[in-house]
Amino acid sequence: MPVATDQFKTSLSHWASGVSVITYESKTIKGGVTVSSFSSVSLEPPLVLFCLAKQSKAKEAIETAGNFAVNILSSEQKQISADFASGSLDKAVVLEGLNPGTLSTGAPILHGSLASLDCLVHQIIDAGDHWIFLGLVEAVATKEGSPLLYFNRNYRELI
């Protein structure tokens, strides 16, 4: 019998992770979503993944656009993470207010991120109550700085 959901969530809260925002823009919708479930998958070809809750409206937009960007946030971008994680804010308005740039695919890139990975949708996998998105990395931008971290349900920074 599987572990209870609350116990599972509590145990996972003890995994420290970086914070990233997935940004997207299709012809009908644009926005972003904060995720901590991001990982590299392969060097050849360069693949990354992130997980998206099935109730998220972002799935259709990312699928339609055929691309997305992973923006790995700096410690100065805590509010950006909170805004894209909010259930009450219009993500299109949040994204517009940040005046994003682009790299190769046209997916929105957040200025000030430690790294932005511009990706084509490679595969979408059905996994329980989430979708796993695999992205083929087409371009990257990086800068120096301190990462925004998430641990035990709170934002953290390196000391």
C-alpha positions as CSV (number, residue, x, y, z in Angstrom):
1,M,0.0,0.0,0.0
2,P,1.5,3.4,-1.0
3,V,2.5,5.9,1.6
4,A,-0.1,8.6,2.6
5,T,0.0,11.8,0.6
6,D,0.8,14.0,3.6
7,Q,3.7,11.8,4.7
8,F,5.0,11.8,1.1
9,K,4.8,15.6,0.8
10,T,6.5,16.1,4.2
11,S,9.4,13.8,3.3
12,L,9.9,15.5,-0.1
13,S,10.0,18.9,1.6
14,H,13.4,17.9,3.0
15,W,14.9,17.8,-0.5
16,A,16.6,21.2,-1.2
17,S,16.2,22.3,-4.7
18,G,16.7,25.2,-7.0
19,V,13.7,27.2,-8.1
20,S,12.8,27.7,-11.7
21,V,10.0,29.3,-13.6
22,I,8.8,27.7,-16.8
23,T,7.7,30.4,-19.3
24,Y,5.6,30.0,-22.4
25,E,3.7,31.9,-25.0
26,S,1.3,30.4,-27.6
27,K,-0.9,32.4,-29.9
28,T,-3.8,32.4,-27.3
29,I,-2.1,32.3,-23.9
30,K,1.1,33.2,-22.2
31,G,2.4,33.0,-18.7
32,G,4.7,31.0,-16.4
33,V,4.6,28.5,-13.6
34,T,7.1,28.1,-10.7
35,V,8.5,24.6,-10.5
36,S,11.0,22.8,-8.3
37,S,10.8,19.6,-10.2
38,F,13.4,20.4,-12.9
39,S,16.3,18.2,-13.9
40,S,18.8,17.6,-16.7
41,V,18.2,14.3,-18.5
42,S,20.8,13.9,-21.2
43,L,23.8,15.6,-22.7
44,E,23.5,14.0,-26.1
45,P,21.0,15.3,-27.1
46,P,20.7,18.0,-24.5
47,L,17.4,17.2,-22.7
48,V,15.8,18.6,-19.6
49,L,12.6,17.8,-17.8
50,F,10.1,19.5,-15.5
51,C,6.8,18.2,-14.0
52,L,3.5,20.1,-14.3
53,A,0.3,19.3,-12.3
54,K,-2.4,18.0,-14.6
55,Q,-4.8,20.8,-13.5
56,S,-2.4,23.5,-14.8
57,K,-3.7,25.5,-17.7
58,A,-0.1,25.8,-19.0
59,K,-0.1,22.3,-20.5
60,E,-2.2,23.2,-23.5
61,A,-0.3,26.5,-24.1
62,I,3.1,24.8,-24.0
63,E,1.9,21.9,-26.2
64,T,0.4,24.4,-28.7
65,A,3.5,26.6,-28.8
66,G,5.8,23.7,-29.1
67,N,8.4,25.4,-26.9
68,F,9.1,26.7,-23.4
69,A,11.9,28.2,-21.4
70,V,13.3,27.1,-18.0
71,N,14.5,30.1,-16.1
72,I,16.7,29.2,-13.1
73,L,16.1,31.9,-10.6
74,S,18.6,34.0,-8.7
75,S,18.2,34.8,-5.0
76,E,17.0,38.3,-6.1
77,Q,14.0,36.8,-7.9
78,K,12.0,35.4,-4.9
79,Q,9.0,37.7,-5.7
80,I,9.0,36.4,-9.3
81,S,8.8,32.8,-8.0
82,A,6.0,33.8,-5.6
83,D,4.1,35.6,-8.3
84,F,4.2,32.7,-10.8
85,A,3.3,30.2,-7.9
86,S,0.3,32.4,-6.9
87,G,-3.2,31.0,-7.6
88,S,-4.7,34.5,-7.7
89,L,-2.5,36.4,-10.1
90,D,-3.0,36.5,-13.9
91,K,0.3,34.9,-15.2
92,A,0.1,36.8,-18.5
93,V,0.0,40.1,-16.7
94,V,2.9,39.0,-14.5
95,L,5.0,37.9,-17.5
96,E,4.2,41.1,-19.4
97,G,5.3,43.2,-16.5
98,L,8.7,41.5,-16.5
99,N,9.4,42.5,-20.2
100,P,10.9,39.1,-21.2
101,G,13.3,38.6,-24.0
102,T,13.7,35.6,-26.3
103,L,16.6,33.5,-27.5
104,S,16.0,30.9,-30.3
105,T,12.5,29.4,-30.1
106,G,10.6,32.6,-29.2
107,A,9.7,31.3,-25.6
108,P,9.9,34.2,-23.1
109,I,13.2,34.5,-21.2
110,L,13.3,36.2,-17.8
111,H,16.0,38.8,-17.4
112,G,18.2,38.4,-14.3
113,S,17.9,34.6,-14.1
114,L,21.1,32.7,-13.4
115,A,20.4,30.5,-16.4
116,S,17.7,30.3,-19.1
117,L,17.3,27.2,-21.2
118,D,15.2,27.7,-24.4
119,C,13.6,24.4,-25.3
120,L,11.5,22.7,-27.9
121,V,8.9,20.3,-26.6
122,H,10.5,16.8,-27.1
123,Q,8.0,14.6,-25.4
124,I,5.1,14.8,-22.8
125,I,4.6,11.8,-20.5
126,D,1.5,11.1,-18.5
127,A,2.7,10.3,-14.9
128,G,0.1,10.1,-12.1
129,D,-1.3,13.5,-11.3
130,H,1.4,15.3,-13.3
131,W,2.7,15.6,-16.8
132,I,6.5,15.2,-17.4
133,F,7.7,17.5,-20.1
134,L,11.0,16.7,-21.9
135,G,12.6,19.6,-23.6
136,L,15.3,19.7,-26.3
137,V,17.6,22.6,-25.3
138,E,18.1,24.9,-28.3
139,A,19.9,27.8,-26.7
140,V,21.0,29.0,-23.2
141,A,21.9,32.2,-21.5
142,T,23.8,32.3,-18.1
143,K,25.0,34.9,-15.6
144,E,26.9,34.8,-12.3
145,G,25.0,35.1,-9.0
146,S,23.5,33.3,-6.1
147,P,20.7,30.8,-6.6
148,L,17.2,30.9,-5.1
149,L,16.6,27.6,-3.2
150,Y,13.6,25.9,-1.7
151,F,13.8,23.7,1.4
152,N,11.2,22.6,3.9
153,R,8.5,24.8,2.4
154,N,10.5,28.0,2.5
155,Y,12.8,30.0,0.2
156,R,16.5,29.8,1.2
157,E,19.7,31.3,0.0
158,L,23.3,30.2,0.1
159,I,25.2,31.8,3.0
